[in-house]
Amino acid sequence: ARWIPPDWQPWAVALLASLAVAIGIPAATRASRASGSKDPQWIVIDEVAGQLITLIAVPISWKSLLLGFILFRGFDIVKPPPLRRLEQLPEGAGIVADDVGAGLYALAVMQIVLHFGLLPR
């Protein structure tokens, strides 16, 4: 991401996250229908979307990427309210929505960490 000017990075990450969601919902719907499974484990576009959301407006460094990954996975595993309810949405929307929510929770924590300078350089 170093080839993207720093002022453009939040927009670039937001665009990629939006594309992952826009492509992910219909793709997850098709994959779910084809496999006969509500949330096939081999679908990962939802994870990609959630991780990208976590990193919107976050300066890219190995520490921020690691913290973002840990936060996103933590929220995705624990599924605090209302994330578990989002899984009940139909088809691809339910597959992707809980990861979008986990990404938003992780993004909020990342912004707090950055605001208070808690991420060591």
C-alpha positions in Angstrom: 0.0 0.0 0.0 3.0 2.3 0.0 2.4 3.1 -3.6 -0.9 4.7 -2.7 -0.5 8.3 -1.5 -1.2 8.4 2.3 -4.1 10.9 1.8 -5.8 8.4 -0.5 -5.3 5.2 1.6 -8.6 5.6 3.7 -10.5 6.0 0.5 -8.8 3.1 -1.3 -9.4 0.8 1.7 -13.0 1.9 1.9 -13.5 1.3 -1.8 -12.0 -2.2 -1.6 -14.1 -3.0 1.5 -17.2 -1.8 -0.4 -16.4 -3.9 -3.4 -15.8 -6.9 -1.2 -19.3 -6.5 0.4 -20.9 -5.7 -3.0 -19.4 -8.8 -4.6 -19.5 -10.9 -1.5 -23.2 -10.9 -0.8 -24.3 -12.3 -4.2 -21.2 -14.6 -4.4 -22.0 -16.0 -0.9 -25.6 -16.4 -1.8 -24.7 -18.5 -4.9 -22.1 -20.5 -3.0 -24.5 -21.2 -0.1 -27.2 -22.4 -2.5 -24.8 -24.5 -4.5 -23.3 -26.2 -1.5 -26.6 -26.6 0.5 -24.8 -25.1 3.5 -26.0 -21.9 5.3 -22.5 -20.6 5.7 -19.8 -22.7 3.9 -16.5 -22.4 5.6 -14.6 -22.1 2.3 -16.3 -18.7 1.6 -13.8 -16.1 2.8 -14.9 -12.9 1.0 -16.9 -12.0 4.1 -13.7 -12.2 6.2 -11.8 -10.1 3.6 -14.6 -7.4 3.8 -14.5 -7.3 7.6 -10.8 -7.1 7.7 -10.7 -4.3 5.2 -13.4 -2.4 7.2 -11.2 -2.7 10.3 -8.4 -0.9 8.4 -10.3 2.0 7.0 -8.5 5.3 8.1 -5.7 3.3 9.9 -2.1 4.1 9.0 -0.7 0.9 7.5 2.1 -0.7 9.5 2.8 -4.2 10.6 1.6 -3.3 14.1 -1.6 -1.8 12.9 -2.2 -4.8 10.6 -1.6 -7.3 13.4 -3.8 -5.4 15.9 -6.5 -5.0 13.3 -6.4 -8.7 12.6 -6.6 -9.7 16.2 -9.4 -7.3 16.9 -11.4 -8.3 13.9 -11.0 -12.1 14.6 -11.9 -11.5 18.3 -15.1 -9.7 17.5 -15.9 -12.2 14.7 -15.4 -15.2 17.1 -17.2 -13.7 20.1 -20.0 -12.0 18.1 -21.2 -9.4 20.6 -24.7 -8.2 20.1 -26.1 -7.7 17.5 -23.6 -9.7 15.4 -25.1 -13.1 16.1 -28.6 -11.8 15.0 -27.0 -10.5 11.7 -26.1 -14.1 10.8 -29.9 -14.8 10.7 -30.3 -12.5 7.7 -31.1 -14.4 4.5 -28.4 -16.1 2.4 -25.4 -14.0 1.4 -26.5 -11.0 3.5 -26.3 -13.1 6.6 -23.0 -14.6 5.7 -21.4 -11.1 5.1 -23.3 -8.9 7.6 -21.8 -10.3 10.8 -18.3 -9.8 9.4 -19.1 -6.3 8.4 -20.3 -5.7 12.0 -17.2 -7.3 13.5 -15.1 -5.0 11.2 -17.0 -2.0 12.4 -16.5 -2.9 16.0 -12.8 -3.5 15.4 -12.6 -0.2 13.4 -14.0 1.7 16.4 -11.5 0.1 18.8 -8.6 0.8 16.3 -9.7 4.5 16.1 -9.7 4.7 20.0 -6.3 3.1 20.1 -4.9 5.5 17.5 -6.6 8.6 19.1 -5.0 7.9 22.4 -1.6 6.9 20.9 -1.8 3.4 22.4 -0.3 1.7 19.3 3.5 1.7 19.9 5.6 2.9 16.9 
